Amino acid sequence: MHLHDVWFVLIAVLWTGYFFLEGFDFGIGILTKLLARDRPERRVLINTIGPVWDGNEVWLLTAGGATFAAFPDWYATLFSGFYLPLLVILVCLIVRGVAFEYRAKRPEENWQRNWEHAIFWTSLIPAFLWGVAFGNIVRGVKIDQHFEYVGSVWDLLNPYALLGGLVTLTLFTFHGAVFTALKTVGHIRVRARKLALRVGLVAAVVALAFLLWTQAHSGNGRSLVALIAAVAALVAALAANQAGREGWSFALSGLTIVAAVAMLFLSLFPNVMPSTLNADWSLTVTNASSTPYTLKIMTWCAAIATPLVMLYQGWTYWVFRKRIGTQHIADIAH
């Protein structure tokens, strides 16, 4: 296996980790409107991810940086062609972070309500747009002989990509509901399990349709295995949720996301961005990669830094592993 193949796998792992971790973050933000009945419950939801949400976003920064360094042509074409949706995602992530930090800085109801609106919308919009973006990456876009995107933003809003957006939106909401049931106590925990069932059934329908479409369009034997794993994990997650096995349900909902993202990358390889104009103009792991020396240096750096980051993040989750409820909030006015 060449180093450019290794880095394609590593980038796939980084995106998978990001969607696994940030997925329930986005889900929690969406649930502040769908699940929480009052301000104390919204605070409970936000507190479940308060110690970890910013660490989860490190995976996005690392995935973007690794793409820039390992596959500069892929990075250039992706960020120029998808400029507007990626800009919207970036603005949402910035506003979302500010909302988490500033929501409780003042006691006025209007102040907190406005930041809560911001948390909801800046969680929902990226959850949808990430699916649209990756749907277009797998489907292919208009790339010319110079490896430049020549389409418009409207070309990105095709049925396949929009269905992909619905998949990530519903899966992340389900993932967040399961995480809420795992991390809370009291009535909100019970309601989270009930909502997880309803959202999970919707996610199962749209995800099955999207994954079958992907398999028919660009799938292979390996992607078929990932498809079966994703469907089986989602069904098992729903069953575990019904049985009240919240830890298993969360692990299996995460496995669903992992398998679904793996299927997309398995369907994509060896391309990184297919061209719908001419297959010979597609960006591949070979023609879009950096030099072997650059990839070698990156590999050594990743081998040293990645285990340390993962150990630290794992320790953070362990420290903040306990459940919380409204009774644990000293000043529910905030």
N, C-alpha and C positions, 0 to 999 in steps of 0.2 A: 504493500500500500504506500503510495506517494504521500508526501507531507501535505499537498493540497487536498488530498482525500481526507487525511486526518483532521485538517482544520475545517473542512466541511462538516465532519461529524461533531467536532467540538462546538462549532457555531450552532449546530442543531441542538446540542445539549444545553447550551446557554439559553437559547430561545425557549426550549422546553422547560427549563428551570424557572425562567421568568414567567411564563404563562401559568405554571403550577403555583408559584408563590403569589405573584401579582393578581392571579385569577381570583383568589378568594378575597384579596384586598378590594378589587373592583366590585366583587359581589357584595361585600359588606357595605360599601358606599351606596350601592343600589338599594340594599335592604333598609337603609335608613329611612326610606320613604315607603317601601313595600311591607316591612315587618314591624318596625318600631311604632308604637302607638303614642308616645309622648317623648318629651325631651330627655328625661332620665334614661329611657330605653335606647334612645339614639346615642346617648353618651356611652352606654354599656357597649353598643356595637362598635363605636369608634375606639373605645379602650381595648377591645379585643385585638386590634391590630396596631394600637398606638406604639408599642415598643419595637415593631418589626417592619412596618410598611416601608420606611425609607431604606432599610437594608434590602428589602425585596427588589427595589428599583435598581440596585447595583447590578443585578443580572442584565437589565436592559442596557445600561451604560457599557458593560463588558461585552455584550453581544454586538452593539454598534461599533465599539472600538476594535473588536476582533475582526469584524467584517471589513472595516476600513483598512486595517493592516494586512490581513491575509488575502482579501479579494477587493482591491481598490476599484477595479472597473465595475464590479457588482455594486459596491457602495455608491459610486458616482452615479450610475444609471438609476439605481433604486431611489436615491434621495433627490435626484433632479426630476425624475418622472413622477414620483409620489410626493412631491414637495408639499402640496396643499394639505392632503390628509395627515401627513407626518407633522406638519406645522401645527395643525389643530390638536393632534395628540400631545405634542410638546407643550402647548399652551395649557391644555387641560391638566397635564401632570404638574405643571408649575402652580397653577391656581389651586389644584387639589392639595398640594403640600402646604401652601399658605393657609388654606381653609382648616386643615387639621391643626395647625399650630395656633391660629388666631381665633378660632371659634369661641373659645372659653376665656379670651382675654378681657372681655367686657360682659357685664350681666344683662344688658338690655336685650329684650326679646327680639326686636328687629335685627339687631346685630347677629345674634346666634342663628336666627331663622335664615337669614341671607347666606351665611356661611354653610348652613346645612343644605340649602338649595345647591350651592356650588359643589359640595361634596357629592351630591347625588348625580348631577349632570356631568361633572368631570370624571366620574367613575363609569357612567353609562356610555358616554360618547367614545372614549378609548376602547372600552370592551367591545363595542361594535366595529370600530374602524380597524382594529388589529385583524379581525377576521376578514374584512374587506381587502386589506393590504395583502395578507398571505394568500387569500383566494386568487388574487391577481398574479401573485408571484408564481403560483403553481399552474394556473391556467395559461399564463403567458400574456405578454403585452406587445405593443408595437415598437419593436427595436429594429433600427435600420442597420445597414452594412458597417456603419461606424460605431456600432454598439451604443447608440444614443436612443433614448425614448422619444418617439415622434407622435405619440398620441396626445389626447387631452384628458383633463380630469374626468370628463363625462364618460370616457372609455372605461374608466375604473369602476363605474357604477353599473356593471353588468349583472345579470341574474345570478350567475354562479358566485361571484364575489359577494353580492348582497346576502345570499344564503349563508355564505361563510361568516358574514358579520352576525347574522342571527344565531349561528352555532356558538360562536365565542360569547356572545351576550348571554344566551341562556345557560351555557355550560358554566360560565363564571358565576352567574347568579346562583345556580344550583350548588356550586363549590362553596360559595360564600354562606349559603344557608346551612350546609352541612357543617362548615367550620363554626358557625354561630351556635349550632346545637352542641358542638364539642366543647366550646369555650364558655358557655353561659349556664346559669342555673335559674330555676323558677319558670314563670309562665312563658317568658320569651324563648326559652329552650324548647318547650313543647310546641309552640307556634312555629318555630324555625323548622322542626322536623316535618310538620304538616305542609308548610310552604315548600320545603325541599322536595316533597313527593310531587306536588303539582308542577313545579318548575322543572323537575327532573324528567317528568313524562313528556313535557313539551320539548325539552332539550334532546331527549331520545329520538323523537320523530324527526326534528330538523337535522340532527347530527347524522342519523342514518341516511337520510336523503342526500346530504352533502358528501358524506364519505363514499356512498355508492356512486355518485356522480363523478367524484375524483377518481375512483378505481376504474370506471368505464372510460374516462378521458385519458388518463396518463398512468394508470396503475400497473403493477407487476406482482409477481408472486410474494415478494417481501412486504409490499404495501398491503396486500390482502391479509397477511397474517396480522399486521398492525390494526387493520380495520376490524377483524374478528375480536382482537384483544380489547379494542376500545368499546365495542358494543357489549361484550361480555362483562367488562369492568363496570360499565354504566348500569347494566341490569343488576349486577351484584351490589353496587352502591345503593340503588333504590331499595333492594331487599334488606340490606343491612340497616338502612335508615328506618324502614318500617319495623324492624326488630329492635330498634333502640340501641344498636351497636354503633355508636357515633364515631368511635375511633376507626373502625373498619370502613364505615361509610365514607369518611374523609379520605382515607388512604385510597379507596377504590375510585372515588371521584377524581382524585389527583392522578391515579393511574389512567383514567379515561382521557384526561387532557394529555398526559404523556404519550399514550398510544396514538391519539389523534394527530398530535404534532409530528410524531415520528412517521406516521403514514404520509403526511404532506412532504416531508423531506425525502422519504424513500421514493415517493412518486416523482420528485423533482430531479434527483441525482441521475446522471452527472451534470445536468444543467443547474444553474443557479438562478437564471432568469430566461425562460424560453421566449423566443420571438415568434409572434403570430404572423409575421410577414414572410419570413423565410427561416426554416429550421437551421440553416447554416449561419445565420446571424445571431443565434442564441448565445448567451453568456454561459460558459461552462466552468467547471472547477479548474480546467486547464488554461483556457484563454483569459480568464478573469483574475488569476491568482498573482501573488507577489513572487519575487524571486525565491529560489530554494534557500538561499542564505538568510533572507528575511524570515521565512517560515521556520527555519532552524532556530534562530534566536528567539522567536516568539514561543516556540515549543518549550525551550528551557525555562523561560520566564513563567509560562503557564504551569509547568510542572512544579515549580517552587511555590508560586503564589496561590494557586487555586485551592490546594488542600488547606492552607491556613485560613483562607476566607470562609471555606465551607465549615471548618471546625468552629470558627468564631460565630458564624450565623447559627449553627446548630446549638451552640452553648446559649445563645440569646433566647432561642425558642424554649430551651429547657428551663431557663431561669423564670420565664414568664408563662409557664405551662398551666397554671391553676385557672379554674373557672372563676367567672365574676358575674355579679348580678347588681340590680339596683341597690340592694342593701349594702354593697361594698363601696358605694359612692358617698363620701362624707357630705358633700354639698350639692344636692341634686339640682339646685337652681342653676348650676353651671354645666 
